[in-house]
Amino acid sequence: MKEPKKILAINFGGIGDEILFLPALSSLKKEFPQSKITLALEPRSKSVKDLSNLIDNVICVDIKGKYKYFELFKFLLKARLGRYDMVFSSGANKFIPVLLFLTGITYRYGYENGPLSKILLTKAVKLKKNQYASKMYHELVTPVTDIKTLYPEIDAGEVEKEYGSVLIHPGVSKMSVLKHMVKTWKPEIWAELVKKVLATGKKVYLIGGPDDKDCIEKIAKIVGEEPNFTNLYGSTKNIMDLARLTKKAEVLICSDSAPMHIGVGVGTKTLALFGPTDEKKLIPDDERFIAIKNNVSCRPCLWDKRQTTCDELKCLDINLENIVKLI
């Protein structure tokens, strides 16, 4: 096989999904260093390009919008006109092999999901969901490279580490809240954790995105004026600002959300709160990245067993003192 000049990758999902997809792109770039990589994604996740130099171009496809079929038609036109040599798609939908075939791209790679995938794809890869998602995505590129990239890598530049500092990001995406997927504590519990961390002599920085405004305000009000406490809400202009703050911190404490993947990507010690979701699929098995969890028998349940969280949420009942010890 000649080295491809242009590679198209398709990965629809939130910004966290795009960060988890970066190891696959990294291995492709190492195998084909002269190639240009275009990533097709949802508009809400286009900022991933700011976190990595692996992505040369992005194509935004609003597949959850009102005109999703028109969006897919436009995408097909762009894919055909782009004259790509190779395409990879992370979608498990049975329509994906047809979509890739219609792009006219010679080499097509996706997950095995029925007879059409074996007929229309150059190689249909076995979908193994019960593993770290980055590894699952990375298996898509194994037909063309033996290079293995284990974790997402985010280039946040030269940042001096502030030892003794703890960055706390309590939020989750608004979409999770709207879909009743509760994956984080109430502000009152986060505020209690902040106080306990401050009592150890650490500096605490509170951070959040636009979706977290109410939560951040409540936490800051409860904590009040403390000498080692700084509310950084509103100080970040983009996702790279968050990546730099995360790299600067000695420890990041967050929920199962995009900031957790950023913590992994910049190599900062990360303590991530896991309630109903499966930590084995979302955080790597590495001593630097720790899943905070309550091992009740009913967890994990979200997505595999149910599409919304239960009302009891015993999985989020976690001893805060144990978290302080981990710091």
C-alpha positions in Angstrom: 0.0 0.0 0.0 1.3 3.4 -0.9 1.4 6.1 1.8 -1.9 7.9 1.7 -1.8 11.6 1.1 -5.2 12.3 2.6 -7.0 10.4 5.4 -10.5 11.0 6.5 -11.5 10.0 10.1 -15.2 10.1 11.3 -16.0 10.2 15.0 -19.3 11.7 16.1 -19.7 12.5 19.8 -18.8 15.0 22.5 -15.5 16.6 23.1 -14.5 13.7 25.4 -15.1 11.2 22.6 -12.9 13.3 20.3 -10.0 13.3 22.9 -10.4 9.6 23.3 -10.0 9.2 19.5 -6.7 11.1 19.4 -4.5 8.0 20.0 -5.8 6.4 16.8 -5.0 9.6 14.9 -1.6 9.7 16.5 -0.7 6.2 15.3 -1.9 7.0 11.8 0.3 10.1 11.8 3.3 8.2 13.0 2.8 5.5 10.3 2.1 8.0 7.6 3.9 11.2 8.6 3.3 13.0 5.3 -0.4 12.4 5.2 -3.0 15.1 6.0 -5.8 14.1 8.4 -9.3 15.5 8.2 -11.7 14.7 11.1 -15.4 14.7 10.6 -17.2 15.5 13.9 -20.2 17.2 15.5 -20.0 21.1 15.7 -20.0 21.0 19.5 -16.7 19.1 19.4 -14.7 21.1 16.8 -12.5 22.6 19.6 -10.6 19.3 19.7 -8.5 20.7 16.9 -7.1 23.3 19.3 -5.8 20.5 21.5 -3.8 18.6 18.9 -1.6 19.2 15.9 -2.6 15.8 14.5 -5.7 17.3 12.8 -5.2 19.3 9.7 -8.8 20.0 8.9 -12.3 19.4 10.4 -15.7 18.8 8.7 -18.6 19.6 11.0 -21.7 17.4 10.6 -24.7 18.3 12.7 -26.1 14.7 12.9 -28.3 15.6 15.9 -29.9 18.6 14.3 -33.2 19.1 12.6 -31.7 18.6 9.1 -29.4 15.6 9.8 -30.1 13.9 6.5 -29.2 17.0 4.6 -26.1 17.3 6.7 -25.1 13.7 5.8 -25.7 14.5 2.1 -23.4 17.5 2.3 -20.8 15.5 4.1 -20.9 12.8 1.4 -20.3 15.5 -1.2 -17.3 16.9 0.7 -15.9 13.4 1.2 -16.2 12.6 -2.5 -14.7 15.9 -3.6 -11.9 15.6 -1.0 -10.3 12.7 -2.9 -9.3 10.9 0.3 -7.2 7.8 0.0 -8.4 6.2 3.3 -11.3 6.5 5.7 -11.9 5.3 9.2 -15.2 5.5 11.1 -15.9 4.8 14.8 -19.7 4.5 14.3 -21.4 1.2 15.2 -24.6 2.0 13.3 -25.4 -0.6 10.5 -25.6 2.3 8.0 -21.9 3.2 8.5 -20.6 0.7 5.9 -23.0 2.1 3.3 -22.0 5.7 4.2 -18.3 4.8 3.8 -18.9 3.0 0.5 -20.8 6.1 -0.9 -17.8 8.3 -0.2 -16.0 6.5 -3.0 -12.8 6.3 -0.9 -10.7 3.2 -1.9 -9.7 2.0 1.6 -12.5 1.9 4.1 -12.2 0.8 7.8 -14.9 0.5 10.4 -16.4 -1.9 12.9 -18.0 -5.2 12.0 -21.7 -4.8 12.5 -23.3 -7.3 10.1 -23.0 -8.7 6.6 -22.8 -5.3 4.9 -19.7 -4.4 6.9 -17.9 -7.4 5.6 -18.9 -6.7 2.0 -18.5 -2.9 1.8 -15.5 -2.3 4.0 -11.9 -3.0 3.2 -11.5 -4.4 6.7 -14.2 -4.8 9.3 -12.7 -4.6 12.8 -14.3 -6.5 15.8 -16.0 -4.1 18.1 -14.9 -4.7 21.7 -16.7 -2.3 24.0 -15.6 -3.6 27.3 -12.2 -1.8 27.4 -10.8 1.7 27.6 -12.5 3.6 24.9 -9.2 4.9 23.4 -8.0 1.4 23.0 -11.4 0.4 21.4 -11.0 3.3 18.9 -7.4 2.5 18.3 -8.2 -1.0 17.0 -9.8 0.7 13.9 -6.3 1.6 12.7 -4.6 -1.8 13.4 -5.2 -3.1 9.8 -2.8 -0.4 8.6 -0.3 0.1 11.4 1.4 -1.9 14.2 2.2 1.4 16.1 0.3 1.6 19.4 -0.5 4.9 21.2 -2.0 4.2 24.6 -3.3 7.5 25.8 -4.5 10.8 24.4 -1.7 13.3 24.1 -2.5 17.0 24.4 0.2 19.6 23.6 -0.5 22.4 26.1 3.0 23.9 25.6 5.6 24.6 28.3 3.8 25.1 31.6 5.4 25.3 35.0 3.9 22.9 37.5 2.5 24.5 40.7 3.1 22.0 43.4 0.6 22.0 46.2 -2.2 23.1 43.9 -5.5 21.3 43.3 -7.7 22.2 40.4 -11.4 21.3 40.9 -13.8 21.1 38.0 -17.2 19.9 39.3 -19.3 20.2 36.1 -20.7 17.9 33.5 -22.1 18.8 30.1 -25.6 20.4 29.9 -26.6 17.6 27.6 -26.0 15.0 30.4 -28.2 17.1 32.7 -31.0 17.5 30.2 -31.0 13.7 29.6 -31.1 13.0 33.3 -27.7 11.4 33.4 -26.5 12.5 36.9 -22.8 11.9 37.1 -21.7 14.5 39.6 -22.4 15.7 43.2 -24.5 18.6 44.2 -22.6 21.9 44.8 -22.9 21.5 48.5 -20.8 18.3 48.5 -18.2 19.9 46.2 -18.0 22.8 48.6 -17.4 20.5 51.5 -14.6 18.8 49.5 -13.0 22.2 48.8 -13.0 23.0 52.5 -11.4 19.7 53.4 -8.7 20.1 50.8 -8.0 23.6 52.0 -7.6 22.3 55.5 -4.6 20.3 54.3 -2.8 23.5 53.3 -3.2 23.0 49.6 -4.2 25.8 47.2 -7.5 25.2 45.5 -8.5 26.6 42.2 -12.2 26.2 41.1 -12.9 26.1 37.4 -15.9 25.4 35.1 -17.3 26.1 31.7 -20.5 28.0 30.7 -22.7 25.1 31.6 -21.4 25.2 35.2 -22.1 28.8 36.1 -24.8 28.1 38.7 -22.9 25.2 40.3 -19.7 27.3 40.5 -21.5 30.3 42.1 -23.1 28.1 44.8 -19.8 26.4 45.6 -17.9 29.8 45.8 -20.7 31.2 48.0 -20.5 28.3 50.5 -16.7 28.3 50.7 -16.5 32.0 51.0 -13.3 34.1 51.3 -10.4 31.8 52.0 -6.7 32.7 51.5 -5.8 29.7 49.4 -9.0 29.5 47.4 -9.4 31.1 44.0 -12.5 31.0 41.8 -11.2 30.9 38.2 -14.6 30.7 36.5 -14.6 33.0 33.5 -10.9 33.2 33.2 -10.6 30.6 30.4 -11.4 31.8 26.9 -11.1 28.4 25.2 -10.4 24.7 25.8 -6.6 25.2 25.5 -6.7 27.6 28.4 -8.3 24.8 30.5 -5.6 22.4 29.2 -2.8 24.7 30.4 -4.5 25.2 33.8 -4.8 21.5 34.1 -1.2 20.9 33.2 -0.1 23.5 35.8 -2.0 21.9 38.6 -0.5 19.2 40.7 -3.8 17.4 41.0 -7.1 17.6 39.1 -10.4 16.6 40.8 -13.3 16.3 38.4 -16.3 14.3 37.4 -16.6 11.9 34.5 -16.5 14.6 31.8 -14.2 16.2 29.2 -11.9 17.8 31.8 -11.0 14.3 33.0 -9.8 13.3 29.5 -7.8 16.6 29.3 -6.2 15.6 32.6 -5.1 12.3 31.1 -4.0 14.1 27.9 -1.6 16.5 29.7 -0.4 13.9 32.3 -1.7 15.6 35.4 -2.6 13.4 38.4 -6.4 13.1 38.0 -9.0 12.0 40.5 -12.2 11.5 38.6 -15.6 10.9 40.2 -17.5 7.9 38.8 -21.0 7.2 39.8 -23.2 5.3 37.3 -20.6 5.1 34.5 -17.9 2.5 33.9 -14.5 3.7 34.8 -12.8 0.8 32.9 -14.1 2.2 29.7 -13.3 5.9 30.3 -10.1 6.2 32.3 -6.8 4.3 31.7 -5.4 1.8 34.1 -2.6 3.9 35.4 -1.6 5.0 38.9 -1.7 8.7 37.8 -5.4 8.5 36.9 -7.7 7.3 39.7 -11.4 6.6 39.6 -13.2 7.8 42.7 -16.1 5.4 43.2 -18.4 3.6 45.6 -18.5 -0.1 44.7 -22.2 -0.7 45.2 -23.5 -3.8 43.4 -25.7 -1.9 41.0 -22.9 0.1 39.4 -22.0 0.7 36.6 -25.4 0.9 35.0 -25.5 3.9 32.7 -25.7 3.1 29.0 -25.3 -0.7 29.4 -28.3 -1.3 31.6 -30.2 2.0 31.5 -30.2 5.3 29.6 -30.9 7.6 32.6 -29.7 7.4 36.2 -31.8 6.2 39.1 -33.1 8.5 41.8 -31.2 6.9 44.7 -27.7 7.4 43.3 -26.0 5.4 46.0 -23.0 5.2 43.7 -22.3 8.8 44.4 -22.2 8.4 48.1 -18.4 8.6 48.6 -16.4 9.4 51.7 -14.7 12.7 51.1 -11.9 11.9 53.6 -10.7 9.1 51.3 -10.4 11.6 48.4 -8.3 13.9 50.5 -6.0 11.0 51.4 -5.5 10.3 47.7 -4.4 13.9 47.2 
